[in-house]
Each structure stands twice: as structure tokens, then as C-alpha cells.
Amino acid sequence: MEILGFLFADEQMFTTITLILLIALLVGNIVFDKLKKYEDIDTNGAVTLMDSSDLILLDVREEKERKTGYIDDDIHIPLASVKGKLSSLDKRKKILVYCRNGSRSAHIAGLLTRNEFENVYSLKGGFQAWKKAKLPIKT
């Protein structure tokens, strides 16, 4: 009871609210990670995955971003067009999605899993991580 009295004292209210918000964010983050149906993989995992013959490598960057390079044998569908082209992708294959830094690919990976794609991966750090790892690119 002394802890509750301390936490809810007028001079501690800001600290208590901040603590509650941080705990809620932490729990929310843990729950989100458990509920997402795709896997984030690093560049090493991506290279291993690329050894599979049943992989679709999907670049969701804009056309102008591809001028800096792209990963060989990918399929380019800009982010805004992916939803309209889902039927052109084989749901039975593994799909590795990448963008510039990983945020758009995570969004599209979620979209794919919500549309019954089962083996979906998002490249952590995106094309920037790929280049930083000095992996081969096409220009």
C-alpha cells in the first residue's frame, strides 16, 4: 500500500503516468511481435533464403530508388502498386520483401500475410543493409 501511496502522490503523478505509458508500450511491442506472421531477417538470412528456388524477391521501392541499384533477380512492384498486383504473386512461394531501409517492406510483408501468403520475410535494414554488407548489386 505504501508503494501505491507513493506512486499516486501529487508530486509523483507525472513519473507514474510516464512509467505506465512505458510499460504499455513495451507490452504492446511484445504482443505485436508475437502476432505478426512474417519474419524479419538480416542480410545473412536473406542470402541463405536466396539459395531456395521457390523464392520471390520483391523490391517495393520507387523507380527512382532503383537507379542506385537493386538485388539481382528481383521483381519490382512499387509500394503503391503491390495491393493491385497480389494476384500476380504465387502464394505457394517464399517471398522476401525489401525496400530502402526496411520500413516499407515490413508494411508490405504484413499486407501479404493478411492476404494468405504464408512464407513471408522482410529484409531488416533493407537495401541500405544489403549495400553495407557489401553484397552484390545490379545497376
C-alpha positions in Angstrom: 0.0 0.0 0.0 2.9 2.4 0.7 4.0 1.9 -2.9 0.6 2.9 -4.3 0.5 5.9 -2.0 4.0 6.9 -3.2 3.1 6.3 -6.9 -0.1 8.3 -6.8 1.1 11.2 -4.7 0.6 14.5 -6.4 4.4 15.1 -6.8 4.9 11.7 -8.4 1.9 11.7 -10.8 4.0 12.7 -13.9 6.5 9.9 -13.1 3.8 7.4 -12.5 2.0 8.2 -15.8 5.3 8.0 -17.7 6.1 4.7 -16.1 2.6 3.3 -17.0 3.0 4.5 -20.6 6.4 2.9 -21.0 5.1 -0.4 -19.6 2.2 -0.3 -22.0 4.5 0.4 -25.0 6.7 -2.5 -24.0 3.8 -4.9 -23.7 2.3 -3.6 -26.9 5.6 -4.2 -28.7 5.9 -7.7 -27.4 2.4 -8.6 -28.4 2.9 -7.1 -31.9 6.0 -9.2 -32.4 4.1 -12.4 -31.4 1.1 -11.6 -33.6 3.0 -10.7 -36.8 3.0 -13.5 -39.3 6.1 -12.6 -41.2 9.8 -12.9 -40.2 12.3 -10.1 -40.2 15.7 -11.4 -41.5 19.1 -9.9 -41.8 21.3 -10.0 -44.8 22.9 -13.3 -43.9 19.4 -14.9 -43.6 18.4 -13.3 -46.9 21.4 -14.8 -48.7 20.6 -18.2 -47.2 16.9 -17.8 -48.3 18.0 -16.8 -51.8 19.5 -20.3 -52.3 15.9 -21.6 -52.5 14.5 -22.0 -56.0 11.0 -21.2 -54.8 11.7 -17.6 -53.7 10.2 -14.4 -54.9 12.5 -11.4 -54.2 10.2 -8.3 -54.1 11.5 -4.8 -54.3 8.9 -2.3 -53.2 10.9 0.9 -53.7 10.1 3.6 -56.2 11.6 3.5 -59.7 14.0 6.4 -58.9 15.4 4.5 -56.0 16.3 1.5 -58.2 18.7 3.8 -60.1 21.0 3.4 -57.1 21.0 -0.3 -57.6 18.9 -3.4 -56.9 19.3 -7.0 -56.0 19.6 -9.4 -59.0 16.6 -11.5 -60.0 14.1 -9.4 -58.0 10.6 -8.4 -59.1 10.0 -4.7 -58.8 6.5 -3.6 -57.7 6.4 -0.1 -56.2 4.7 0.1 -52.8 1.6 1.8 -54.1 1.0 -0.9 -56.7 1.5 -4.0 -54.6 -2.1 -4.3 -53.4 -3.4 -4.3 -57.0 -0.8 -6.9 -58.1 -1.2 -9.5 -55.4 -2.8 -12.0 -57.8 0.4 -11.9 -59.9 2.4 -13.3 -56.9 2.5 -17.1 -56.2 1.2 -17.7 -52.6 3.0 -21.0 -52.5 6.4 -19.5 -52.8 8.5 -17.8 -50.2 8.6 -14.0 -50.6 11.4 -11.8 -49.4 10.4 -8.1 -49.5 12.9 -5.3 -49.4 12.8 -1.5 -49.6 15.4 1.2 -48.9 15.6 0.8 -45.1 13.1 -1.9 -44.1 10.1 0.1 -43.0 8.1 -0.2 -46.2 9.0 -3.9 -46.7 7.6 -4.6 -43.2 4.4 -2.9 -44.2 4.1 -5.0 -47.3 5.1 -8.2 -45.5 2.1 -7.6 -43.2 -0.1 -6.9 -46.2 1.0 -10.2 -47.8 0.3 -12.2 -44.7 -3.1 -10.7 -44.3 -3.8 -11.9 -47.8 -3.0 -15.5 -47.1 0.7 -15.5 -48.2 2.4 -17.9 -45.7 6.2 -17.7 -46.1 6.9 -14.0 -46.0 10.1 -12.3 -44.9 11.2 -8.7 -44.6 14.8 -7.7 -45.1 15.9 -5.8 -41.9 17.6 -2.6 -42.9 16.5 -3.0 -46.5 18.7 -2.2 -49.5 21.0 0.0 -47.3 21.9 -3.0 -45.1 22.5 -5.1 -48.3 24.9 -2.5 -49.6 26.6 -2.0 -46.2 27.2 -5.8 -46.1 28.9 -5.4 -49.5 26.7 -7.9 -51.1 26.3 -7.8 -54.9 24.0 -5.3 -56.6 23.0 -4.6 -60.1 22.8 -1.1 -61.6 
